[in-house]
Amino acid sequence: MLPIYSRQFAGASLVSDDSRVILDVPATVASGNVVELTVRVDSPMTEASYVAELLVRAHNNAGAKVAKYDFSLPHGVPQVTTRIRLAAISPVQAVTVSAVAKVIEGNVTNFLRAVRQVTVTAGACDG
């Protein structure tokens, strides 16, 4: 089942894991105060195939929706780099970070996803 923000984003559409969505985030961070994250979607960004939107979530955080980005055809590469805050759940459990891209290919809309686990030893969103 998709989390609420993903359901609002993708509706009833199938969201598939896809290697075209590249989510670069460290596997382990000492502090959740500043975690660098880059998301890139391999897309030709032409009228026939382009990324329209991108949703980034940190599923175990109190505020799970991290950001939503809109793209248009003049963008050369659908890529974002930012810093996020993550909570430490426990020393054993990791925070799940995901990126879902809305990709328009002709008359078909696909939702493609990448998911990564991040172990946070000292959370920023705790308490």
C-alpha positions as CSV (number, residue, x, y, z in Angstrom):
1,M,0.0,0.0,0.0
2,L,1.3,3.5,-0.9
3,P,1.7,6.1,1.8
4,I,-0.9,8.9,1.8
5,Y,1.3,11.5,-0.1
6,S,2.2,8.9,-2.7
7,R,-1.5,8.0,-3.2
8,Q,-2.4,11.6,-3.6
9,F,0.5,12.0,-6.1
10,A,0.0,8.8,-8.1
11,G,-3.7,8.1,-7.5
12,A,-4.6,4.5,-8.3
13,S,-1.7,4.2,-10.7
14,L,0.9,1.5,-10.2
15,V,4.2,2.8,-8.9
16,S,7.1,0.7,-10.0
17,D,10.7,0.5,-8.9
18,D,12.8,1.6,-11.9
19,S,16.5,2.0,-12.4
20,R,15.9,5.3,-14.3
21,V,15.3,7.0,-10.9
22,I,18.6,7.4,-9.2
23,L,18.4,8.3,-5.5
24,D,21.8,9.2,-4.0
25,V,21.7,9.4,-0.2
26,P,24.2,7.9,2.3
27,A,23.4,4.5,3.8
28,T,24.5,5.7,7.2
29,V,24.7,9.2,8.7
30,A,26.0,10.2,12.1
31,S,23.5,13.1,12.4
32,G,20.1,13.6,10.8
33,N,20.4,17.4,11.0
34,V,21.9,17.7,7.5
35,V,21.6,14.8,5.0
36,E,22.6,15.4,1.4
37,L,20.3,13.9,-1.2
38,T,20.4,13.9,-5.0
39,V,17.6,12.6,-7.2
40,R,18.1,12.3,-10.9
41,V,15.8,10.7,-13.5
42,D,17.2,9.4,-16.8
43,S,14.9,10.9,-19.3
44,P,15.4,12.5,-22.8
45,M,13.1,15.4,-21.7
46,T,11.5,15.5,-25.1
47,E,7.8,16.0,-26.0
48,A,7.6,12.2,-26.4
49,S,9.1,11.4,-23.0
50,Y,9.7,13.7,-20.1
51,V,9.5,13.9,-16.3
52,A,6.7,16.1,-15.1
53,E,7.0,15.9,-11.3
54,L,9.1,14.3,-8.6
55,L,8.0,13.6,-5.0
56,V,10.6,12.9,-2.3
57,R,9.6,11.4,1.0
58,A,11.2,10.3,4.3
59,H,8.6,7.7,5.4
60,N,9.5,7.4,9.1
61,N,9.8,11.2,9.7
62,A,7.1,13.1,11.5
63,G,6.8,15.3,8.3
64,A,7.1,12.5,5.7
65,K,6.7,14.7,2.6
66,V,10.1,16.2,2.1
67,A,9.6,18.0,-1.3
68,K,7.7,18.0,-4.6
69,Y,9.4,19.3,-7.7
70,D,7.8,20.2,-11.1
71,F,9.7,20.0,-14.3
72,S,9.0,21.2,-17.8
73,L,10.6,20.5,-21.2
74,P,13.2,23.3,-21.2
75,H,14.9,21.5,-18.2
76,G,17.9,19.7,-19.6
77,V,18.2,17.1,-16.8
78,P,15.5,16.3,-14.3
79,Q,17.7,16.4,-11.2
80,V,17.6,18.0,-7.7
81,T,20.1,18.2,-5.0
82,T,19.1,19.3,-1.5
83,R,19.7,18.7,2.2
84,I,17.1,17.0,4.3
85,R,16.5,16.3,8.0
86,L,15.9,12.8,9.2
87,A,14.8,11.3,12.5
88,A,16.6,8.4,14.3
89,I,14.0,5.7,14.8
90,S,16.2,3.3,16.7
91,P,19.8,2.1,16.4
92,V,18.5,-1.0,14.5
93,Q,15.9,0.5,12.2
94,A,16.6,2.8,9.2
95,V,14.6,5.7,7.8
96,T,13.1,4.9,4.4
97,V,13.7,7.6,1.8
98,S,11.9,7.4,-1.6
99,A,11.6,9.4,-4.8
100,V,8.7,8.9,-7.1
101,A,8.8,10.4,-10.6
102,K,5.8,11.1,-12.8
103,V,7.0,10.3,-16.3
104,I,4.9,11.1,-19.4
105,E,5.7,8.8,-22.3
106,G,3.4,9.7,-25.2
107,N,-0.2,9.2,-24.0
108,V,0.9,7.1,-21.0
109,T,1.7,8.4,-17.5
110,N,4.1,6.2,-15.5
111,F,5.1,6.5,-11.9
112,L,8.7,5.3,-11.2
113,R,10.3,4.9,-7.8
114,A,13.6,4.5,-6.1
115,V,13.8,3.6,-2.4
116,R,16.8,3.7,0.0
117,Q,17.3,2.9,3.7
118,V,19.3,5.4,5.7
119,T,20.5,4.5,9.2
120,V,20.6,7.7,11.4
121,T,22.5,7.4,14.6
122,A,21.4,10.9,16.0
123,G,18.2,12.1,14.6
124,A,17.2,15.7,13.9
125,C,13.4,15.3,14.1
126,D,13.3,13.4,17.4
127,G,11.5,14.5,20.4
